[in-house]
Amino acid sequence: MRTVLVTGSLIVTALLPQAPSPVSGPLPARLADTGGGSQLVTAVAPAPGSTTGRLTWWDLRAGHWYEAGSAPARFGKNGLTEGSTRRQGTSTTPAGLYALPYAFGIRRAPAGTQLDYRPVTEDSWWCQDNGSTAYNRWVEPLPADCAPGEAEHLVTYGKQYAHAVLISFNYDRPVRGRGAGIFLHADGEGSTAGCVSVPEEAMREILRWADPARRPHIAIGTQSGELDVTRY
């Protein structure tokens, strides 16, 4: 009789629905989208209000993602927010998945840089004026319809823009008031105004690593919750 009961228990257990196994593997394998290329940067904060976290760059080889490098990251002084509803001037970093179209810098590009690299000069500005036709664009020189107080004079940010890469947030079809000038750049003195920053040597490593033919993207988000990086 005891044997029969144990056997029945095993049968009942086998018929019960099994809980799904948690998705495992490297972080890029768990993302909803990686941009379709074979290089990816992930910038992950512990929570939406965090100003620090971790940035990692990855290679896709033979169908598997491998970590190529990692560094401590800084975010906006007011943490992270959903990129599609972000408002300009909030000092928040937009969560989402974005292309990395080109790089720029006050210093020379590191040897081996393959991204298009624009040298910063005294005439280089980033227009953030919502009323300008050059909104969220690099301009040389500053156009008449972009107020100097609503633009970044790039050469004045000696530490941050020693080396930088454009994050294509609100870039292809700019929405006025959503935000402009979001970059991956070298660390300044503390948290950012909405960009993602890493130590300068890490920026140099990223520039040596990034290959435009492999369509690198950046995924920005949190470890869990509404801004979970795996959503993007």
C-alpha positions in Angstrom: 0.0 0.0 0.0 2.8 2.4 0.8 4.3 1.8 -2.6 1.1 2.6 -4.4 0.7 5.9 -2.5 4.2 7.0 -3.5 3.7 6.1 -7.1 0.4 8.1 -7.2 2.1 11.1 -5.7 4.7 11.0 -8.4 2.0 10.8 -11.1 0.2 13.8 -9.7 3.4 15.8 -9.5 4.2 15.0 -13.1 0.8 16.3 -14.2 1.1 19.7 -12.4 2.2 22.7 -14.5 5.8 23.5 -14.1 7.0 27.0 -13.3 9.0 28.6 -16.2 12.7 28.4 -15.7 14.3 31.9 -15.2 16.0 33.2 -18.3 19.8 32.9 -17.8 22.9 33.7 -19.8 24.7 37.0 -20.4 22.7 40.2 -20.1 22.4 40.9 -23.9 20.8 37.5 -24.4 18.0 38.6 -22.0 17.2 41.9 -23.7 14.1 42.3 -25.8 16.2 44.0 -28.5 19.9 44.6 -29.0 19.6 46.7 -32.2 20.4 43.9 -34.6 24.2 44.3 -34.6 27.0 42.3 -33.1 28.2 44.9 -30.6 26.3 46.2 -27.6 26.9 48.5 -24.6 24.7 48.1 -21.5 24.5 50.9 -18.9 22.7 49.6 -15.9 21.7 51.3 -12.6 20.5 49.6 -9.5 17.3 51.7 -9.4 15.6 54.7 -11.2 17.0 57.2 -8.6 20.5 55.9 -8.8 23.3 58.1 -10.1 25.9 55.4 -10.5 25.9 51.9 -11.9 27.9 49.7 -14.4 28.6 50.0 -18.1 29.7 46.9 -20.0 30.5 46.4 -23.7 29.8 43.1 -25.4 30.6 41.2 -28.6 28.3 38.7 -30.4 30.4 35.8 -31.8 29.0 32.6 -33.2 25.6 33.3 -31.7 26.9 34.0 -28.1 27.5 37.3 -26.3 30.8 37.8 -24.6 31.9 40.6 -22.3 34.6 42.7 -23.9 35.0 45.2 -21.0 33.4 46.9 -18.1 33.6 50.1 -16.1 31.8 52.1 -13.3 29.2 54.4 -14.8 27.6 57.7 -13.8 24.1 58.8 -14.7 22.0 62.0 -14.4 21.9 63.7 -11.1 18.2 62.9 -10.9 18.6 59.3 -11.9 17.0 57.6 -14.9 13.6 58.0 -16.6 11.7 56.4 -19.5 13.2 57.9 -22.6 9.9 58.2 -24.5 8.4 60.5 -21.9 11.5 62.4 -20.7 11.4 66.1 -20.4 14.3 68.5 -21.2 16.0 70.1 -18.2 15.2 67.3 -15.7 18.8 66.0 -15.5 17.6 62.5 -16.0 19.2 59.8 -18.1 16.8 58.4 -20.7 16.3 54.6 -20.5 16.0 52.8 -23.8 17.9 51.3 -26.7 19.8 53.7 -28.9 22.3 53.7 -31.8 25.8 55.2 -31.4 26.2 57.2 -34.7 29.5 58.9 -34.2 32.2 60.0 -31.8 33.8 63.3 -31.0 36.4 64.8 -28.7 38.7 67.6 -27.7 41.6 65.2 -27.7 42.7 63.1 -30.7 40.9 59.9 -31.3 42.7 56.9 -29.8 44.7 54.8 -32.3 42.4 52.2 -33.8 39.2 54.3 -33.6 36.8 53.3 -36.4 33.7 55.4 -35.6 33.5 58.7 -37.4 35.3 61.0 -35.0 34.7 64.7 -35.1 37.4 67.0 -33.6 36.0 69.7 -31.2 37.0 73.2 -32.1 36.3 76.7 -30.8 33.4 76.8 -33.2 31.8 73.5 -32.1 28.4 73.8 -30.3 25.5 71.5 -29.5 22.2 73.3 -30.0 19.5 72.7 -27.3 17.3 75.6 -28.2 13.7 74.3 -28.7 13.0 77.2 -31.1 16.0 76.5 -33.4 16.1 74.7 -36.7 19.3 73.1 -35.4 17.7 71.6 -32.2 19.7 68.6 -31.0 22.4 69.0 -33.5 26.1 69.7 -33.7 26.7 73.1 -35.3 29.7 75.0 -36.4 29.4 78.0 -35.9 26.4 78.7 -33.6 23.5 79.7 -35.9 21.6 82.9 -35.3 18.4 81.1 -34.3 20.2 79.1 -31.5 20.6 81.2 -28.3 24.1 80.7 -26.7 22.4 80.2 -23.4 20.5 77.3 -24.9 23.6 75.5 -26.3 26.7 73.7 -25.1 30.0 75.2 -26.2 31.7 71.8 -26.5 35.3 73.0 -26.1 34.5 74.3 -22.6 33.9 70.8 -21.2 37.6 69.7 -21.2 37.1 66.6 -19.0 33.8 65.3 -20.2 34.3 65.8 -23.9 37.9 64.7 -24.0 36.3 61.8 -25.7 32.6 61.2 -26.3 30.1 59.2 -28.4 26.6 60.5 -29.4 23.7 58.5 -28.0 20.9 58.9 -30.6 18.2 59.7 -28.0 15.7 62.1 -29.6 18.0 62.5 -32.6 16.6 61.0 -35.8 13.2 62.8 -35.4 13.7 65.3 -32.5 10.7 66.0 -30.4 11.0 69.6 -29.0 11.2 69.6 -25.2 12.2 66.0 -24.8 15.9 66.7 -24.5 19.1 67.2 -26.5 22.8 66.5 -26.2 22.8 63.0 -24.6 26.2 61.4 -24.9 28.4 58.7 -23.5 31.4 60.6 -22.4 34.4 60.8 -20.0 33.7 61.5 -16.3 33.5 65.0 -15.0 33.4 65.9 -11.3 30.2 64.0 -10.4 26.9 62.9 -11.8 25.8 64.1 -15.2 23.0 66.3 -16.6 21.5 63.3 -18.3 24.4 61.7 -20.1 26.2 58.4 -19.2 29.8 58.8 -18.2 32.7 56.5 -17.5 36.4 57.0 -16.7 38.4 58.5 -19.6 40.5 55.3 -20.0 37.3 53.3 -20.4 36.1 55.8 -23.1 39.3 55.2 -24.9 38.9 51.5 -24.7 35.3 51.8 -26.0 36.5 53.9 -29.0 39.1 51.3 -29.9 36.5 48.6 -29.6 33.5 50.0 -31.4 33.1 49.1 -35.1 30.4 50.9 -37.1 30.2 47.8 -39.4 28.9 45.8 -36.4 26.2 48.4 -35.6 26.9 49.1 -31.9 23.9 50.2 -29.8 23.6 51.2 -26.1 20.8 49.8 -23.8 20.2 52.0 -20.7 18.1 50.9 -17.8 17.8 49.5 -14.3 18.4 46.0 -12.8 14.6 45.5 -12.4 11.3 47.3 -12.3 9.6 49.6 -14.8 12.9 50.7 -16.3 14.4 47.1 -16.4 17.1 47.2 -19.1 15.8 43.8 -20.4 12.6 45.6 -21.6 14.5 47.5 -24.3 
